[in-house]
Amino acid sequence: MKTMKKMFALLTLMAVSAVFAGYEQWDIVEDFSWQDSDGGAPVQRSLHDLVDQGKVVLLTWGYNG
């Protein structure tokens, strides 16, 4: 559950940052990093490292109002 809260906080931060940065779909964004402990030893992670490992990063958010 702790990891889920961290991931939610990270995605929220990324969404807010993207809104204020004015990114468009398919834009290449600057790298950002965070420390992830996931209950074990701290590990430094970054957006570009995930992409370099072949992982897909999808950021999406919406508003139903």
N, C-alpha and C positions, 0 to 999 in steps of 0.2 A: 504493500500500500504506500510505503514511503517513496518508492520509485515512481509510482503513478502520480503522486503529488508533485514531485520534482519535475516530471515530464510535463504535467499540466502547466506548472509555473513557467517552464522554459518555453512552451508553445505559446502561452499568453504573452510573454515578453517578446517573443519573435513576431507575433502578430501585431502587437502595438508598435514595435519598432518599424515594421514594414509599412504600416499605414502612414506613419509620419515621415518615412524616408521617400515615399512616393514611388515604390517599385511597381513595375508592370510585370505581367505574366512572362515567364521565360528570361527575365533579367538575371544576369550573373551578379551575385551579391558578394560583399566583402566577407571574409572569414570571421567567425567568432568562436570562442571556445568557452568551456565550462568544466568544472570539476565534478566528477560523478563517483560517488563512493559505493552505492548499491549494496551497502552492508559490509563491504570488504575494504581493502586498501583503496585510497583515493586514486582515481585515474583521470588524467587530463584528456578531454575529448574536444574535437573541433568539427565544424560543419564540413570543411573541405576534406578532412581525414575520412569522414564517413563516405563522402562522394568518391574519394580516391579508392576506397575499399569496394566500390561497386554497389554501394547501398543507395537506394532511391530515397530522397528526402522530399516529402510532400507537405507543404504548409497550406492549410485551408482554414477558413473561418467564415462564418455567416451570421446573419441576423434575421430572426423571424419576428418581426414586429409590426 
